[in-house]
Amino acid sequence: MKALSALRIAVLALILAISIQLSPAQQGGQGSGSGSNTGSAGKNTPGTPSTPSTPSTQPTFPSPEFKKTPQPDQPSIFISGTVLMDDGSPVPTQTVIERECSGKIRLEGNVGVSGHFGFQVGGSEKQSFYIPDASQGIDPDWSAGDSSASTTTPGFAPSPVFSGLRGCELRARLAGYQSTFVRLDEVNAMGHHDIGAIVLYPIGRVRGSLVSAASLLAPKEARKPFERAKNALRKEKYDEAQKLLTEATGIYPSYVEAWFLLGLLHQQQNRLEDARSAYSQAIAIDKLYVKPYVWLAQVAGMEKKWQESADVSDQALTLDSVSFPEAYLMSAIAYYNLNNLNLAEQRAWRAGLIDLDHRFPRVHLLMANILTRKNDRAGAMEELRNYLKFAPKADDADAVRARLKEMESNP
């Protein structure tokens, strides 16, 4: 639902526009001291980054662990990245990388002791650093019919012929942990592509749900207008969607996901009391459904009720600390406005860590403000550069460039 995703991001942008300002150094705030942007993410302690800004996750390439020599006359792409444990501990050696395309899962390689991984898709050279075990229930060979499969060098499994990665996702796998994932839709160029960091979290850290159990019990009479409402959202027919969602909740008052979508529509229309009511209704029905908490925290932020925003976003993160970088970002914004710079920095750092698609580049502006207030000029400048890297055409990009130039010329 591209229209719905765009609507959610647009709603978040409303609160970011209110709370994040690109400003000169300010005094005050909790915490003092400086930080740098040169630390290693692997050295962080839980919840307390050793560096104040989002750490670099770019591995040195080519790594001694992963070498490749693609054939120049064969289309191929080499994908690499880094796996991080959320508490900063070393990545266990049994961690593997798997790629899922159209429901098929393929193990692509082991993760090295440094956390780096790499594998090749396509080309005549078979580069995969893990031998799939058929007993694991995973398709061990996508190269059926490839005569070269039987002659692959021992210790390597054949990779599928490169034919595009649209619809594919890449994640790590380790027993007892849940992984963030990276969509590979945009990986369409030959050569080397670094996807950044994948983060592993203990499964016990995720108590909430992305699907409401109450919604699964909705009768057919309620599901029909709900599905029509989602179709209306795809077509950006918001008035029609609102009527259909109201109809669905009228038929089945416990339709949690319909209440959530109603709240989202009200919030986009700046009808904050109606949005608050819809989100609160969804939470009252299903306290483990995470999404209403995230967007209720945004409503509180738009109303500048910062303590409420911090409390609600932290509730969302207690339920699910993996799936919502926007929850970390909203928590960071709230604590920034509550003048708790240490917590704001921690939450913003986490937001940047799990926002693998860089959907929320303004987190770097928030980090720049935090570090400016903490008298970390170098760190603030680095965050401004990160923002321009991920949002070079943003409306305020020229203002950020001007601010960065001023800081560079006046050390």
C-alpha positions as CSV (number, residue, x, y, z in Angstrom):
1,M,0.0,0.0,0.0
2,K,2.2,2.8,-1.3
3,A,-0.4,5.4,-0.7
4,L,-0.8,4.3,2.9
5,S,3.0,4.2,3.5
6,A,3.3,7.7,2.0
7,L,0.5,8.9,4.3
8,R,2.3,7.5,7.4
9,I,5.5,9.2,6.5
10,A,3.7,12.4,5.7
11,V,2.1,12.3,9.1
12,L,5.4,11.8,10.8
13,A,6.8,14.7,8.8
14,L,4.3,17.0,10.5
15,I,5.7,16.3,13.9
16,L,9.3,16.5,12.7
17,A,8.6,20.0,11.1
18,I,7.4,21.1,14.5
19,S,10.1,19.8,16.7
20,I,13.4,19.7,14.8
21,Q,15.1,23.0,14.1
22,L,18.4,23.6,12.5
23,S,19.9,26.1,15.0
24,P,23.2,27.5,16.3
25,A,24.7,26.2,19.5
26,Q,22.4,26.4,22.5
27,Q,23.3,26.1,26.1
28,G,21.7,23.9,28.8
29,G,20.3,20.5,28.7
30,Q,21.1,17.3,30.5
31,G,24.5,15.8,29.9
32,S,27.7,17.3,29.0
33,G,30.9,16.3,27.3
34,S,31.7,15.6,23.8
35,G,31.5,12.7,21.5
36,S,32.9,11.7,18.2
37,N,31.7,9.9,15.1
38,T,34.6,7.5,14.9
39,G,33.7,4.8,17.3
40,S,32.7,1.2,16.5
41,A,29.1,0.1,16.9
42,G,30.3,-3.2,18.2
43,K,31.7,-1.6,21.3
44,N,28.4,-0.1,22.5
45,T,26.7,-1.1,25.7
46,P,23.0,-1.8,25.7
47,G,21.1,1.4,25.3
48,T,24.2,3.6,25.6
49,P,26.0,4.2,22.4
50,S,29.7,4.9,22.8
51,T,29.5,7.4,20.0
52,P,26.9,10.2,19.9
53,S,26.1,9.9,16.2
54,T,24.9,7.0,14.1
55,P,28.0,4.8,13.6
56,S,29.3,3.9,10.2
57,T,28.4,0.4,9.2
58,Q,30.4,0.4,6.0
59,P,32.8,-2.6,6.0
60,T,36.3,-2.2,4.5
61,F,36.1,-3.8,1.1
62,P,37.4,-6.1,-0.2
63,S,37.6,-7.7,3.2
64,P,40.2,-10.5,3.8
65,E,37.2,-12.7,4.8
66,F,35.3,-12.2,1.5
67,K,37.1,-12.0,-1.8
68,K,35.6,-12.1,-5.2
69,T,36.8,-11.9,-8.8
70,P,33.6,-11.5,-11.0
71,Q,33.9,-12.5,-14.6
72,P,33.8,-9.3,-16.7
73,D,31.7,-10.9,-19.4
74,Q,29.0,-12.3,-17.0
75,P,26.3,-10.1,-15.4
76,S,26.8,-10.2,-11.6
77,I,26.4,-8.2,-8.5
78,F,28.3,-8.6,-5.2
79,I,26.3,-7.8,-2.1
80,S,28.0,-7.1,1.2
81,G,27.0,-5.7,4.6
82,T,27.4,-5.9,8.4
83,V,25.4,-7.8,11.1
84,L,25.3,-6.1,14.5
85,M,24.0,-7.4,17.8
86,D,21.7,-4.9,19.5
87,D,23.7,-5.0,22.7
88,G,27.1,-4.5,21.0
89,S,28.4,-8.1,21.7
90,P,30.3,-10.0,19.0
91,V,28.2,-11.7,16.3
92,P,28.1,-15.5,17.0
93,T,29.9,-17.6,14.4
94,Q,26.7,-19.6,13.6
95,T,25.0,-16.5,12.3
96,V,24.1,-16.8,8.6
97,I,22.6,-14.6,5.9
98,E,19.5,-15.6,4.1
99,R,17.7,-14.1,1.1
100,E,14.0,-14.6,0.5
101,C,12.5,-14.1,-3.0
102,S,8.9,-14.9,-3.8
103,G,8.6,-17.2,-0.8
104,K,11.8,-19.1,-1.5
105,I,14.6,-18.8,1.1
106,R,18.2,-19.3,0.2
107,L,21.1,-19.3,2.6
108,E,23.8,-17.1,1.2
109,G,26.7,-17.2,3.6
110,N,28.1,-17.2,7.1
111,V,28.8,-13.9,8.9
112,G,32.4,-13.4,9.6
113,V,33.9,-12.8,13.1
114,S,34.0,-9.0,12.3
115,G,30.3,-9.1,11.5
116,H,30.8,-8.6,7.8
117,F,29.3,-10.8,5.1
118,G,29.3,-10.9,1.3
119,F,28.0,-13.0,-1.5
120,Q,27.7,-12.8,-5.3
121,V,24.5,-13.1,-7.3
122,G,25.0,-14.1,-11.0
123,G,28.2,-14.4,-13.0
124,S,30.1,-17.6,-13.6
125,E,32.0,-17.5,-10.3
126,K,30.1,-19.2,-7.5
127,Q,30.5,-17.1,-4.4
128,S,28.5,-18.2,-1.4
129,F,30.0,-18.8,2.0
130,Y,27.6,-21.3,3.4
131,I,26.6,-24.8,2.4
132,P,22.7,-25.1,2.8
133,D,21.4,-28.1,4.7
134,A,18.3,-29.6,3.1
135,S,17.2,-30.7,6.6
136,Q,16.6,-27.1,7.5
137,G,13.6,-26.9,5.2
138,I,15.2,-24.3,2.9
139,D,15.6,-24.6,-0.8
140,P,19.3,-25.6,-1.1
141,D,19.6,-25.0,-4.8
142,W,18.0,-22.4,-7.0
143,S,20.2,-23.4,-9.9
144,A,18.3,-26.5,-11.0
145,G,19.3,-27.2,-14.6
146,D,22.6,-25.4,-14.2
147,S,25.3,-27.9,-15.3
148,S,27.9,-26.1,-13.3
149,A,26.1,-26.8,-10.0
150,S,27.6,-30.3,-9.7
151,T,31.1,-29.0,-10.3
152,T,31.1,-26.2,-7.7
153,T,34.2,-26.0,-5.6
154,P,33.8,-28.0,-2.4
155,G,32.8,-25.7,0.5
156,F,30.7,-23.4,-1.7
157,A,27.1,-23.6,-2.7
158,P,26.0,-22.4,-6.2
159,S,24.4,-19.0,-6.4
160,P,21.4,-18.4,-8.7
161,V,21.8,-16.6,-12.0
162,F,21.3,-12.9,-11.5
163,S,18.0,-11.9,-12.9
164,G,17.1,-9.0,-10.7
165,L,16.3,-8.8,-7.0
166,R,12.9,-7.1,-7.0
167,G,10.7,-8.4,-4.2
168,C,13.7,-10.0,-2.4
169,E,14.6,-9.4,1.2
170,L,17.9,-10.0,3.0
171,R,18.1,-10.8,6.7
172,A,20.3,-12.6,9.3
173,R,19.4,-15.8,11.0
174,L,20.4,-16.9,14.5
175,A,18.5,-19.1,16.8
176,G,16.7,-17.1,19.5
177,Y,17.0,-13.8,17.7
178,Q,14.9,-11.7,15.4
179,S,16.5,-9.8,12.5
180,T,15.8,-6.5,10.8
181,F,15.7,-6.9,7.0
182,V,16.8,-5.0,3.9
183,R,14.7,-4.8,0.8
184,L,16.7,-5.5,-2.3
185,D,14.3,-3.9,-4.8
186,E,16.7,-1.0,-5.6
187,V,19.8,-3.2,-6.0
188,N,19.8,-3.4,-9.8
189,A,23.3,-2.3,-10.8
190,M,26.2,-4.5,-11.6
191,G,29.3,-4.5,-9.4
192,H,29.4,-4.1,-5.6
193,H,26.5,-3.0,-3.5
194,D,26.8,-2.5,0.3
195,I,23.4,-2.7,2.0
196,G,24.7,-1.4,5.4
197,A,23.8,-3.0,8.7
198,I,21.4,-5.7,9.8
199,V,20.6,-5.9,13.5
200,L,19.8,-8.9,15.6
201,Y,17.5,-8.6,18.7
202,P,16.6,-11.3,21.2
203,I,13.1,-12.7,20.4
204,G,12.0,-12.0,24.0
205,R,12.4,-8.3,23.3
206,V,9.3,-8.4,21.0
207,R,6.1,-8.9,22.9
208,G,3.8,-6.9,20.7
209,S,2.2,-7.8,17.4
210,L,2.1,-6.2,14.0
211,V,-1.3,-7.8,13.4
212,S,-4.2,-7.5,15.8
213,A,-5.7,-10.8,17.0
214,A,-9.1,-9.0,17.4
215,S,-9.1,-8.0,13.8
216,L,-8.6,-11.6,12.7
217,L,-12.0,-12.3,14.2
218,A,-13.8,-9.7,12.1
219,P,-16.9,-11.0,10.4
220,K,-17.2,-11.0,6.6
221,E,-19.7,-8.1,6.7
222,A,-17.0,-5.9,8.3
223,R,-14.0,-7.2,6.3
224,K,-15.7,-6.2,3.1
225,P,-15.8,-2.4,3.7
226,F,-12.4,-2.6,5.4
227,E,-10.8,-4.1,2.2
228,R,-12.6,-1.5,0.1
229,A,-11.3,1.2,2.4
230,K,-7.7,0.0,1.8
231,N,-8.4,0.0,-1.9
232,A,-9.6,3.6,-1.6
233,L,-6.4,4.5,0.3
234,R,-4.3,3.1,-2.6
235,K,-6.2,5.4,-4.9
236,E,-5.8,8.3,-2.4
237,K,-9.6,8.6,-2.0
238,Y,-9.4,9.6,1.6
239,D,-13.0,10.7,2.1
240,E,-14.3,7.4,0.7
241,A,-11.8,5.4,2.8
242,Q,-13.0,7.2,6.0
243,K,-16.7,6.4,5.3
244,L,-15.8,2.7,4.7
245,L,-13.7,2.4,7.8
246,T,-16.5,4.0,9.9
247,E,-18.9,1.4,8.4
248,A,-16.5,-1.4,9.3
249,T,-16.1,-0.3,12.9
250,G,-19.9,0.1,13.1
251,I,-20.4,-3.4,12.1
252,Y,-17.6,-4.8,14.2
253,P,-16.6,-2.4,17.0
254,S,-13.5,-4.5,17.9
255,Y,-12.0,-4.0,14.4
256,V,-8.6,-2.7,15.7
257,E,-6.9,-2.3,12.4
258,A,-9.9,-0.3,11.1
259,W,-9.6,2.0,14.1
260,F,-5.9,2.5,13.5
261,L,-6.4,3.5,9.9
262,L,-9.2,5.9,10.9
263,G,-6.8,7.5,13.3
264,L,-4.1,7.8,10.6
265,L,-6.6,9.5,8.3
266,H,-7.7,11.9,11.0
267,Q,-4.1,12.7,11.9
268,Q,-3.3,13.5,8.3
269,Q,-6.2,15.9,8.2
270,N,-4.9,17.5,11.5
271,R,-8.0,16.4,13.4
272,L,-5.9,15.4,16.3
273,E,-8.7,14.8,18.9
274,D,-10.4,12.4,16.5
275,A,-7.1,10.7,15.8
276,R,-6.3,10.4,19.5
277,S,-9.7,8.8,20.1
278,A,-9.3,6.3,17.3
279,Y,-5.8,5.2,18.4
280,S,-6.9,5.0,22.0
281,Q,-9.9,2.8,21.0
282,A,-7.5,0.5,19.1
283,I,-5.2,0.2,22.1
284,A,-8.1,-0.4,24.5
285,I,-9.2,-3.4,22.4
286,D,-5.8,-4.9,21.8
287,K,-3.0,-3.7,24.1
288,L,-0.4,-5.8,22.2
289,Y,-1.0,-4.2,18.8
290,V,2.0,-1.8,18.4
291,K,1.1,0.6,15.6
292,P,-1.5,2.8,17.5
293,Y,1.1,3.5,20.2
294,V,3.6,4.8,17.6
295,W,1.2,7.2,16.0
296,L,-0.5,8.2,19.3
297,A,2.9,9.4,20.4
298,Q,3.1,11.5,17.3
299,V,-0.3,13.1,18.1
300,A,1.0,14.0,21.5
301,G,4.1,15.5,20.0
302,M,2.0,17.5,17.5
303,E,0.2,18.9,20.6
304,K,3.6,19.5,22.3
305,K,2.6,17.1,25.1
306,W,6.2,15.9,25.3
307,Q,6.0,13.8,28.4
308,E,3.0,11.9,27.1
309,S,4.8,11.5,23.8
310,A,7.8,10.1,25.5
311,D,5.7,7.7,27.6
312,V,3.6,6.4,24.7
313,S,6.6,5.9,22.4
314,D,8.5,4.1,25.1
315,Q,5.4,1.8,25.5
316,A,5.7,1.0,21.8
317,L,9.4,0.2,22.1
318,T,8.7,-2.0,25.2
319,L,6.4,-4.1,23.0
320,D,8.6,-4.1,19.9
321,S,12.1,-2.7,19.8
322,V,12.8,-3.9,16.3
323,S,10.2,-2.8,13.8
324,F,9.6,0.9,14.2
325,P,12.5,3.3,13.8
326,E,9.9,6.1,13.9
327,A,9.1,5.1,17.5
328,Y,12.7,5.6,18.5
329,L,12.7,8.9,16.6
330,M,9.5,10.1,18.2
331,S,10.9,9.2,21.6
332,A,14.1,11.1,20.8
333,I,12.1,14.2,19.8
334,A,10.1,14.0,23.0
335,Y,13.2,13.7,25.2
336,Y,15.0,16.4,23.3
337,N,12.1,18.8,24.1
338,L,12.1,17.6,27.7
339,N,15.8,18.6,27.8
340,N,16.9,15.1,28.5
341,L,19.7,15.1,25.9
342,N,21.3,11.7,27.0
343,L,18.1,9.8,26.4
344,A,17.3,11.8,23.3
345,E,20.8,10.9,21.9
346,Q,20.3,7.2,22.7
347,R,16.9,7.0,21.0
348,A,18.0,8.9,17.9
349,W,21.1,6.7,17.6
350,R,18.8,3.6,17.7
351,A,16.5,5.1,15.1
352,G,19.4,5.6,12.7
353,L,20.7,2.1,13.4
354,I,17.5,0.3,12.4
355,D,16.3,2.7,9.7
356,L,18.0,0.6,7.1
357,D,16.1,2.2,4.2
358,H,16.9,5.7,5.4
359,R,13.2,6.6,5.4
360,F,13.8,9.1,8.2
361,P,16.9,11.1,7.3
362,R,15.8,14.0,9.5
363,V,17.0,11.9,12.5
364,H,20.5,13.3,11.5
365,L,19.2,16.9,12.0
366,L,18.0,15.9,15.4
367,M,21.3,14.4,16.2
368,A,23.0,17.5,15.0
369,N,20.9,19.6,17.3
370,I,21.6,17.3,20.2
371,L,25.4,17.3,19.7
372,T,25.4,21.1,19.2
373,R,23.8,21.5,22.6
374,K,26.3,19.0,24.0
375,N,29.2,21.1,22.6
376,D,30.2,18.3,20.2
377,R,30.9,20.5,17.1
378,A,32.6,17.7,15.1
379,G,29.8,15.3,15.7
380,A,27.2,17.8,14.8
381,M,28.9,18.6,11.5
382,E,29.1,14.9,10.7
383,E,25.4,14.5,11.2
384,L,24.7,17.4,8.9
385,R,26.8,15.7,6.3
386,N,24.8,12.5,6.9
387,Y,21.5,14.3,6.4
388,L,22.7,15.8,3.1
389,K,23.9,12.4,2.0
390,F,20.5,10.8,2.5
391,A,18.3,13.8,1.7
392,P,20.3,15.9,-0.8
393,K,17.1,17.3,-2.5
394,A,15.1,18.1,0.7
395,D,13.4,21.4,0.9
396,D,15.8,22.5,3.7
397,A,18.9,21.0,2.1
398,D,20.3,24.4,1.0
399,A,19.8,25.8,4.5
400,V,21.7,22.8,5.9
401,R,24.5,23.2,3.4
402,A,24.8,26.9,4.4
403,R,24.8,26.0,8.1
404,L,27.5,23.3,7.5
405,K,29.6,25.7,5.4
406,E,29.4,28.3,8.2
407,M,30.5,25.8,10.8
408,E,33.4,24.6,8.6
409,S,34.6,28.1,8.0
410,N,34.5,29.1,11.6
411,P,36.2,26.3,13.6
